[in-house]
Every structure is written in C-alpha cells, then in structure tokens.
Amino acid sequence: MYTIDTLNQSSREKFIEILGGIFEDSPWIAEKAAAARPFSSREALFREMAAIVEGSSKEQKLALIQAHPDLGGRMEMSTYSNAEQEGAGLKHLTSEEYEKFQTMNQRYMEKFGFPFILAVRGKSKDDIYNAMKTRVDHGEEKEFETALQEICKIACLRLQEIVL
C-alpha cells in the first residue's frame, strides 16, 4: 500500500505505474491525474480521477467501457479483474452457467456495443446474472451512464486497496 504523500512525491512515471490499472487498461486517467498533484487524500485523488472520466469525450468514455472484460468470460484479463471475478465465483461457473453468461453477454454486447459492467465485489454469480437480465432491457443512454458509474465504483474499490 502507498500513502497519498508517497504518491504525491513519486515521479510521474511511478505514479502512472502504481495507478494506471485503477481504471481497466486506461492509464491515460492516471496520466492526467498526475498533473493535478498534490492530493490531500485518497478521496481527493479519486474525485480527480472520476472528474477526468466525466470530462472526457464520448469516444474516450466508450473506449474505457470497452476496455473491460466480459463477466464470466474465459479470456485474459487484468490482475484486478481476475481477482474480482474470482471473488464473485465467476471463475468457477458450471458449463450451464457459463453458457447462460455467454448468451447474456452476447445479447448485451449486440444491443449496446460494449460489455456489461458491474462492480462485482461482494456479489454472487446469481446477483450478477440477475443484474444482467435487468439491465439488458435498459435504453442505451441509461446503460452507458450506468456502465460509467459502475466503472467508477470499481476504480474506487481498487484505489482503496492501493492507497491508505
């Protein structure tokens, strides 16, 4: 774990190395946050990172959403995503559960053009699947905003693991 003082005093490169994975495969957010140092707290750092996301273009936001892996998928993913999905039981799906998740992921992707995003920490595979079933019926604009909100929840949880 790092203190906020350590992050404030680190080189730009080290700051990005430490925080570049907070937002899935999107180190550009940590790069922009590095320029806003010093931060008074972890919460202030998170608010800055969330504001960077909020102030980014629609294309950047879409790229951020698309950087996330399918839930329950069996592809390569970041260490963070792997641990989060493992904790929710998504790495131990039965063949039937895996097929259900893949079918729902495909339906969701076809409708919205980006993967289903949910902060899965503390949720069961049934909670996650039920959320998918509900949210696939949302409108595109609502789901785009929901995905960004979930990404910020995920990033906040990841930041809490890294920064005191």
QUIZI-V539721 format. One record per residue. N is the residue number from 1. OMEGA is omega in whole degrees, 0 to 359 (999 if undefined). Layout:
n & omega
N & OMEGA
N & OMEGA
This chain:
n & omega
1 & 181
2 & 172
3 & 178
4 & 178
5 & 178
6 & 179
7 & 180
8 & 184
9 & 182
10 & 175
11 & 177
12 & 182
13 & 180
14 & 177
15 & 181
16 & 178
17 & 182
18 & 189
19 & 185
20 & 181
21 & 180
22 & 172
23 & 188
24 & 176
25 & 182
26 & 182
27 & 179
28 & 179
29 & 177
30 & 178
31 & 180
32 & 180
33 & 180
34 & 181
35 & 183
36 & 180
37 & 7
38 & 177
39 & 181
40 & 183
41 & 174
42 & 180
43 & 178
44 & 176
45 & 180
46 & 179
47 & 179
48 & 180
49 & 178
50 & 178
51 & 177
52 & 178
53 & 182
54 & 182
55 & 181
56 & 181
57 & 177
58 & 179
59 & 178
60 & 178
61 & 179
62 & 178
63 & 177
64 & 179
65 & 183
66 & 178
67 & 182
68 & 179
69 & 172
70 & 175
71 & 181
72 & 179
73 & 182
74 & 179
75 & 176
76 & 179
77 & 181
78 & 177
79 & 178
80 & 182
81 & 180
82 & 180
83 & 181
84 & 179
85 & 176
86 & 181
87 & 180
88 & 179
89 & 183
90 & 178
91 & 183
92 & 179
93 & 171
94 & 178
95 & 180
96 & 179
97 & 179
98 & 179
99 & 178
100 & 180
101 & 180
102 & 178
103 & 181
104 & 177
105 & 181
106 & 179
107 & 180
108 & 181
109 & 179
110 & 181
111 & 189
112 & 181
113 & 176
114 & 183
115 & 174
116 & 181
117 & 177
118 & 173
119 & 190
120 & 181
121 & 180
122 & 181
123 & 176
124 & 177
125 & 177
126 & 176
127 & 183
128 & 180
129 & 179
130 & 176
131 & 177
132 & 181
133 & 180
134 & 188
135 & 179
136 & 179
137 & 178
138 & 171
139 & 185
140 & 182
141 & 179
142 & 183
143 & 176
144 & 179
145 & 178
146 & 178
147 & 179
148 & 177
149 & 179
150 & 177
151 & 179
152 & 176
153 & 179
154 & 181
155 & 179
156 & 178
157 & 179
158 & 179
159 & 179
160 & 178
161 & 188
162 & 188
163 & 178
164 & 999
